[in-house]
């Protein structure tokens, strides 16, 4: 690690092969905590390259507990986190709404590091039991239309570095890796990022994969469609800028998306929204994200048709039924 750190301190970058080797060594705990912390910190001071991210990703996927289901015709809906906006769990709620609209979801996620409540925090708080048992996850997918893959159960690298990330308490490149190392290899991906530089990086990387993806970024810094500003969608075939009016809704205020100060508050808000008692602003934000997920899988639909489908999933209680079936499965 000393040689790697010196190379990086000299403002040099890693090759794909070097990056892959470092990640394998982190996963197998060949470095001490101080070395790993120093390595992670370097990427807080400069942006990661496509080659480095590709090497890290390849190592993670080779080391992961692969969990392939009966069909890979599913979508993962995830944000990178790290936008510092303190929103409620929009992306996780969008998973339930998307599943309620008939699109199967295999969500990959983790505990929050730089936010109050990550997807794992809120799902655990509402009664979901994490597992890496394929038969249980397949049952959940069949019966509820959604299942959740808690990252530490599938990625030894994430598990070994978790205490260091928690001590640092700030976003690291592992926040960037999480959305692109789903161990069940879904065919579709909705990926939210908090800046355009990251959107470009993911686009360069994902163009060389078999994923059908949509990368979303709100121009006021959200890693999801916030409806508080215009936003960009990048896919393997096109780029487009949309605005709230494309969903026939008015721009929201940032305070409409506040998620609370504790995991308990986040969980209560989650249940309130999924059960159909959310505010109009909360419902619109969730359904806008679900709409893009639906549209990614069903591109024959227009954005507005996809949004209407998402709204119907939430208001008809289909999304709430997905939640109840998932907890019961």
Long-range contacts (C-beta under 8 A, 24 or more apart in sequence): 1-25, 1-30, 1-31, 1-35, 1-39, 4-39, 5-35, 5-38, 5-39, 5-42, 8-39, 8-42, 9-42, 11-46, 13-49, 13-51, 13-52, 14-49, 14-51, 14-52, 14-55, 15-51, 15-55, 16-51, 16-52, 16-54, 16-55, 16-58, 17-55, 18-55, 19-51, 19-52, 19-53, 19-54, 19-55, 19-56, 19-59, 20-55, 20-56, 20-58, 20-59, 21-55, 21-59, 22-55, 22-56, 23-55, 23-56, 23-59, 23-60, 23-63, 23-157, 24-59, 24-62, 24-63, 24-157, 26-157, 26-160, 26-161, 27-59, 27-63, 27-155, 27-156, 27-157, 27-160, 28-156, 28-160, 29-160, 33-163, 33-164, 36-161, 36-164, 37-164, 37-167, 37-168, 40-161, 40-164, 40-165, 40-168, 40-172, 40-173, 40-174, 41-168, 43-172, 43-173, 44-170, 44-171, 44-172, 47-197, 47-201, 48-173, 48-176, 48-201, 50-201, 50-204, 50-205, 53-173, 53-176, 53-177, 53-201, 53-205, 54-205, 54-208, 56-173, 56-177, 57-177, 57-180, 57-181, 57-205, 59-157, 60-155, 60-157, 60-158, 60-177, 60-181, 61-181, 61-183, 63-155, 63-156, 63-157, 64-154, 64-155, 64-156, 64-181, 64-183, 65-132, 65-153, 65-154, 65-155, 65-183, 66-183, 66-184, 66-185, 67-132, 67-134, 67-137, 67-149, 67-154, 67-183, 67-184, 68-184, 68-185, 69-106, 69-134, 69-137, 69-138, 69-141, 69-184, 70-138, 71-104, 72-184, 72-185, 72-186, 72-187, 73-104, 73-187, 73-188, 73-297, 74-103, 74-104, 74-105, 74-106, 74-141, 74-184, 74-186, 74-187, 74-188, 75-103, 75-104, 75-105, 75-106, 75-186, 75-187, 75-188, 75-189, 75-190, 75-293, 75-296, 75-297, 76-105, 76-106, 76-107, 76-108, 76-179, 76-182, 76-186, 76-188, 76-189, 76-190, 77-105, 77-107, 77-190, 77-289, 77-290, 77-293, 78-107, 78-108, 78-109, 78-119, 78-178, 78-179, 78-189, 78-190, 78-191, 78-192, 79-179, 79-191, 79-192, 79-193, 79-194, 79-223, 79-224, 80-171, 80-175, 80-176, 80-178, 80-179, 80-191, 80-192, 80-193, 80-194, 80-198, 80-223, 81-112, 81-113, 81-114, 81-115, 81-118, 81-171, 81-175, 81-223, 82-114, 82-115, 82-171, 82-175, 82-194, 82-223, 83-194, 83-221, 83-222, 83-223, 84-114, 84-221, 85-221, 85-222, 85-226, 85-254, 85-257, 86-115, 86-116, 86-258, 86-259, 87-222, 87-224, 87-226, 87-257, 87-258, 87-259, 88-257, 88-258, 88-259, 88-260, 88-266, 88-269, 88-270, 88-273, 88-282, 89-117, 89-119, 89-122, 89-259, 89-266, 89-269, 89-270, 90-224, 90-226, 90-257, 90-285, 90-286, 90-289, 91-119, 91-192, 91-224, 91-289, 92-119, 92-122, 92-123, 92-270, 93-270, 93-273, 93-274, 93-286, 93-319, 94-190, 94-224, 94-286, 94-287, 94-289, 94-290, 94-293, 94-310, 95-146, 96-146, 96-274, 96-319, 96-320, 96-322, 96-323, 96-326, 97-286, 97-287, 97-290, 97-310, 97-313, 97-314, 97-319, 98-146, 98-290, 98-293, 98-294, 98-310, 98-313, 99-144, 99-145, 99-146, 99-319, 99-322, 100-145, 100-313, 100-314, 100-316, 100-318, 100-319, 100-320, 100-321, 100-322, 101-290, 101-294, 101-309, 101-310, 101-312, 101-313, 101-318, 102-145, 103-145, 103-293, 103-294, 103-297, 103-298, 104-141, 104-145, 104-146, 105-145, 105-146, 105-147, 105-293, 106-141, 106-146, 106-147, 106-149, 106-182, 106-184, 106-186, 107-146, 107-147, 107-148, 107-149, 108-148, 108-149, 108-151, 108-154, 108-178, 108-179, 108-181, 108-182, 108-183, 108-184, 109-148, 109-149, 109-150, 109-151, 109-178, 110-150, 110-151, 110-152, 110-158, 110-178, 111-162, 113-165, 113-166, 113-168, 113-169, 113-170, 113-171, 113-172, 113-175, 114-169, 114-170, 114-171, 114-175, 116-259, 116-260, 116-261, 116-262, 116-263, 116-266, 117-259, 117-260, 117-262, 117-263, 117-266, 117-267, 119-148, 120-148, 120-150, 120-151, 121-263, 121-266, 122-263, 122-266, 122-267, 122-270, 123-148, 125-263, 125-264, 125-266, 125-267, 125-270, 126-267, 126-270, 126-271, 126-323, 126-327, 127-327, 128-326, 128-327, 136-329, 137-184, 139-329, 140-325, 140-326, 140-329, 143-325, 143-329, 144-322, 144-323, 144-325, 144-326, 144-329, 145-322, 145-325, 146-322, 146-326, 147-326, 148-326, 149-182, 149-183, 149-184, 151-178, 154-183, 155-181, 155-183, 176-201, 180-205, 180-206, 186-211, 187-211, 187-212, 188-212, 188-213, 188-293, 188-296, 188-297, 189-213, 189-214, 189-296, 190-214, 190-216, 190-289, 190-292, 190-293, 190-296, 191-215, 191-216, 192-216, 192-217, 192-222, 192-223, 192-224, 192-225, 192-289, 193-217, 193-223, 194-221, 194-222, 194-223, 195-221, 196-232, 199-232, 199-234, 203-234, 206-236, 207-236, 211-236, 212-236, 212-296, 212-297, 213-296, 214-292, 214-293, 214-295, 214-296, 216-289, 216-292, 220-254, 224-285, 224-289, 225-285, 225-288, 225-289, 225-292, 226-252, 226-254, 226-257, 226-285, 227-251, 227-252, 227-281, 227-284, 227-285, 227-288, 228-252, 228-253, 228-254, 228-256, 228-257, 233-292, 235-296, 242-303, 244-288, 246-303, 246-304, 247-284, 247-288, 247-291, 247-303, 247-304, 247-307, 248-304, 248-307, 249-284, 249-288, 252-281, 252-284, 252-285, 253-281, 256-281, 256-282, 256-285, 257-281, 257-282, 257-285, 274-314, 274-319, 274-320, 274-323, 275-317, 275-320, 276-314, 276-315, 276-317, 276-320, 283-311, 283-314, 283-315, 286-310, 286-314, 287-311, 287-313, 287-314
